[in-house]
Amino acid sequence: MKKLLSILALAGMCVAGAFAQDTWPVDIGFIDWIHRPSDVAGLRIGIPYGKNDQITGVDLGLYGYSDYAWAIQFNLLASVVRDQMGGLQVGCFNKVGRLTGLQVGLWNNAPTVEGFQLGLLNLADQVDGMQIGLVNRTELMRGYQIGLCNVIRESPVPFMVLANFTF
């Protein structure tokens, strides 16, 4: 019996190793101890978390982290993309290196936004698009801000209540 279990364990490690650098269609975070694919093209379920180099498709869970994402991300606690993100992020905290798309959450943070931020607190260095929230802050903007406190630091009018814009 021990010999059979040893052979099955060795075979499982060989199969898992063969997929180590491949793109997988599904990744489930709670089975991280079995295998962690570097890329996911399809569905990632992060319970309690999902961590991959690249995600393309749908990301669901509590906490999702990746280097790149072209996805729809619904993570209850946080969605974090270290470099480039294209798509939709929904969660309490959303952070991206560069964003093309939409962030919806309590706290949205992205150095570069081409699209929209919708939340209580929206922070960015540069926005080409729109920020809608209680507090909106950016350094440079081509677009509109709607909220209670709107700050565009590199603007003739850097602070406005209710709305602010530059082009």
N, C-alpha and C positions, 0 to 999 in steps of 0.2 A: 504494500500500500504506500509506503514512504517513497519507494522508487517511482511509482506512478505519479504521485503528487509532485515530486521533484521534476519529472519530465514535463508535466503540464505547466508548472511554474516557469521552467526554462523556455518552453514554446511560447507562453504568453509574453515573456519579456522580449523574445525575438520579434514577435508580431508587433508589439507596441513600439519597439525600436525602429521598425520599418516605416512607421507612420510619423516619426518624430519631426520631420521637416515638411510634411505634407500639409495641404489645406484640407480641413475636415468639414463636412457639412453640418455637424452638430457638436457642440461642446457643452458639457454640463459641469458647472463649477464644483459641485460637491463630490465628484468622483476624481478630483485632482490627483489623488494618490495613485490612480491607475495610469493616467497619461495626461499631458498638457500639450495639445497641438499649438504650433506657433501661429497659424492662421486659421480663421474660420470663415467659410463662405456659406452662409445659411442662417443657422440659429445658434446663439450662445445663451445659455441659461446660467446665470451667476447666483448660485445659492450656496454659501453666503456671498461669494464673489466670483467674478470671471476675469481672467487675465490672459491676454493673448497679444502677439505682436500686431496683428491686423484682424479686423472684423469687417466683413461685408455681409449685410443682410439685416437681421434683427437681433438685438441684444436686450435680454430681459433679466431682471433680478433685483438684488439689493444694492450691489456695488459692482461696477464694471470699469476695467482699466485696459487700455490698449495704446499702442504707439500711433496707429492709424485706424480710422474708421470711416467707412462709407456705409452708413447704417441708420436705422431707426433704433434709438436707445431709450428704453424705459427701465431705469434703475431707481428704485425707491429712495435710497440714500444718496448715491453719487454716480455720475458718469464722468470719467476722466479719460481724455485722449491727449497724450503727450505732444503729438505733432499735429497732423492735419485731420480734420473731420469734415465730412460732407454729409448732410442729412438732417436728422431731427434728434435732439436730446431732451428728455423729460425726466426730471428728478428734483430732489430737494437742492442738491448742489451739482452744478455742471461746470466743468473746466475743460478748455480746449487750447491747443497751441495756435491753430489757425482754423477758422470756422467758415464754411460756406453752407448756410442753411438756417435753422431755427433752434434756439435754446429756450426751453420753457421750464422755469423752476423758481424756487425761493431765492437762490443766489446763482447768478450766471457770470462766468469769468472767461474771457478770451482776449488775448492780445490783438488779434485781427479778426474782424467780423465782416463777412459779405453776406448780409441777410438780416435776421431779426433776433433780438433778445427780448423775451417777455418774462418778467419776474418782479419780485420785490426789490432786489438789488441787482443791477446790471453794470458790470465793469468791463471796460475794454480800452485798449490803447488807440485803436483805429477802427472806425465803423463806416462801412458803405451800406447804408440801409436804415434800420429803425430800432430804437430802444423804447420799450413801453414798460414802465414800472414805477414803484414808489420812489426809488433813487436810481438815476441813470448818470454814469460818469464815463467820459472818454477824453482822450487827448485830442484826436483829430476826428472829424466827422464829415461825411457827405450824406446828409439825410436828416431825419427827424428824431426828436426825443419827446415823449409824452409821459409826464409824471409829476409828482409833487416837487422833487428836487432834480433839476437837469443841469449837468455841468459838461461843457465842451471847452476844455482848457485853452486850446488854440483857436479861439473864436473872438470876433469883435465884442460879443456879449457872452462871456464865459459862464454865466449863471442865469437861469430863468426858472420861474415857478410855472407849472402846468405844461409848458411846451418850449422847445428850443430847436433850432435848426441851423445848418450851414451847408453851403454847396461850393 
